[in-house]
Structure formats: C-alpha cells, structure tokens
C-alpha cells in the first residue's frame, strides 16, 4: 500500500522534484556514498541523462538535498515565532519539542546532517560547507532568542542548548541513552531556568 501511495504522489511531481524525492529517500536510507546516480534515476523513474540536465554532478544533487533539509529546520523557527509571538522561551522550548518529536525517525534513519558529515570529510565540499553554515545560523538564532528571553549569557545558553539538542540526536541514533526525548526537554528547561536565575541574582 505504501509503495502505491508513493507512486501516486511522485507521479505528479515534475522531473526535478522526482529526482530530489528519490535522492532524499535513498541518501537517508543507504547513505550518500552507497547510492549511485543510476539508482537515483531508476527510483525517480527517469534517466541518468535527465538527472544530469537538472544536476550537473552527484555532489550538486547532494548539496541541493541538504539545502532543502536545512530550509525545513529554518522554517520551524519561523513557525514557532508565529505561534508564540513575543515569547522567546516558548519558541526555544518549541524547537526542543520539534527535535524530541523527530527522535523516533532518527533512531532508525539517523540525522541527515550527522550522517552526511561522516561521509564528507573534505571541509571544502560545498555540501559540507552548507551544513556548517546552517548549524552556525541555528546557534545564532538560538542566541538571539536567549537574549530576547533575558538570559544572563545568551551565547553560553545557546551553546549549551545546542549541545543538548545535538547530543540527544546522536544518542538516539546510536541507542546509548533511553528516554532521550524526556531528558532533552528537562535539560533545556533547566538551562533556561539556570540562566534566568543567574540574571536575577543580585
């Protein structure tokens, strides 16, 4: 049933989007290095020639896939700002909840950024640079939220929250920590309280 559903959905997509859909599925499930261009073309029900018309190299396809993944995360910040206007603490906790809710999928597929960095050791690779820029942007946005929440040291609070968010994903991926989502929410809440308390201390 799932296969029929996917075929019905993908059949309506333009060729470029079909290729990206196939790349997302295969890269997430099997890894970047293990998936060849022909496999992506087959999954997208197109040809290698057609794929190369849209993406000049496999690296370009990998970069565009990760650009879409990064944009999805950025959109969460925007959605939380709309959902909790003027409440930066609620926005921070909302991002923690978003990561928590995604942990079950990470447990069997892994984080696309973590997986990709492991396969892209060359820090000059465009996709690797994209991931690093995206992560730096996330930390800056968290620091801005921490500042607007009135925390004593916004940069330090954002760094601690980032450690917790990313640590929960890695621990879930390797199965080393049970109840990672519950622990994640408690830790982020505690970080916010601690930096709020130190701000209020005489």
N, C-alpha and C positions, 0 to 999 in steps of 0.2 A: 504493500500500500504506500509506504514512504517513497519508494522508487517512482511509482506512478505520479505521486504528488509533485515530486521534484521535476520530473519530465514535463509535466503540465505547466509548472511555473517557469522553468528555464526556457521552454519552447517559445515563450512570449517575449523573451529578452532579445535586444539587439546583439549582434555577434560579439562586440567588445565586452558587454556585460556578461554574456555567457562564458567567455574566456576567464574573466575575473572570478565569476562564481565557481567555475571548475578549479581554478588555481587556489582559491580560498579553501575549498573542501580538501583538495589533495595536499597542499602545503601543511594545513592544520593536522591532517591525519597521518601523513607519512614523512613530513619534513621537506625542506627545500632541496637538499642535495639528492634525495632519493627519487624525486619526481622529475621526469624529463618533459621536454616540450611536447613530444608526441603524445604522451599520456594526457597532458592537459588538453591538447587539441581533440583527442578522442572523447574525453569526458565532456567537452564543450560541444561535441558533435559538429566539429569544423575541421579545418586542415592546418598543418603547420604553416603553410604559405599565408593563410588568412590570419593566423595568430601573429606572424611577423609583420603583417601590414599594420597591425594595431600596436604592437610592442616590438621594437627593433631587436631586443635581446631578452633572454630569460631574466637577467638582472633588472631590466626595466619593468618587467611584469612583477617581480618580487617587490620592487620599490613601490609600485602603484598599489599593490595589495596592502602593504603595510601602511601606506598613506591613508587608505580607507579605514583600516583598523584604528589608526591614530585619530582620525576625524570622528569616529564613533565615540571614543573616550572624551574628546573635547566637547562633543555635543552634550554629554552627560553634565558637565559643568554648567553649560548654558541652560539646560533643562532645570537643573537644581536652582539656579539663580532665579528663573521664572517661577518655580514652585515655592521658593522661600525668599521672596524679596526682602532685603534689609535684615536677613537673619543668617550671617555667615557661619555661625556654629551649626545651624541646621543643614547648611549646604555641605560643610565638611563631613558631618555625620552621614549625610545622604550619599556622598561619594564612597564612604566606608561601607555603607549598606549595599551600594551597587557592586563593589568588589566582592563583598560577602555573598551576595546572591549569585555571582558568577563562579564561585569556587567549585560547585559540583561539576561544571563543564571543564574547568581547568584540571580537575582531578583525573580526567581521562583523556583530555586533549592537550593540556598544558597551555601556558600563556604564550601567545604568538610572538611577543617581543622577546621573552626569555629564550624560547626555542630558536628564534631566528638569530639572536646574538651568538648563541652557541655554534651556529653554522656559518657565521660571518665573522671570522676572526680579524679580517682586514678592516681596520677602523676607518679607512678611506673609502670603503664601499658605500655607494650612495644610500642603500637601504640601511646600513649600519648608522650612517650619519643622520638619517631621518629619525631612527629610533632614539638616538641620543638627544637630538633637538626636541623631540616630542616629550621625552622624560624630563628634560630641563624645563620645558614650558609648563609641565604639570606641577613641578616643585614651585616655580614662580607663582603659579596661580594659587596653590595652596598657601604659600607665604602671604600673598595678598589677602586671602580670606582670613588667615590668622591675625593679620594686622587689623583688619576691619572688625574682627571679633574682640579686639583689645587685649590680645595676649601679650605677655611680658617680653617675649623674644620670638617674634613671628618666624624668623628664618630657622631657628632651632626647632620650634614646634613643627614646622613644615617638614624638616628633615626627619624628625622622629616619626611623624605620621607616615611619611614615605617609606621608611624602614619597615614599619608595621604592615602597611598595605602590600608591599612587595614581598616581605618575608612570609606573609600568610599565603601568598600565591605559590611561592617556591615550596613551602612546607606542605601545602595541599598537593602540589604536583608530585612530590617525592614520597608522600604518605607518612611523613615523620611526626606530624602533630595531629592529634584528634581534636575535633570541635574547633577547628581553626577559625571559622566564622564568628562563633560566640566570643572567642578570645580576642579576635580582631576588634570587634565592636567595643568590648570592655576596655581594651588598651587605648584606643583612640579617644574614648570618653575620658579616660584617666589622664591622658596627655593634655587635653583641653582644660580639664579641671586644675591640673597642677600648674599650668602656665597662667591660668586665670587667677589662681590663689596667690602666686608669687607677684603678680601685678598688683593685687590688692594689699599685699603685706606692707606694713609701714617700713 
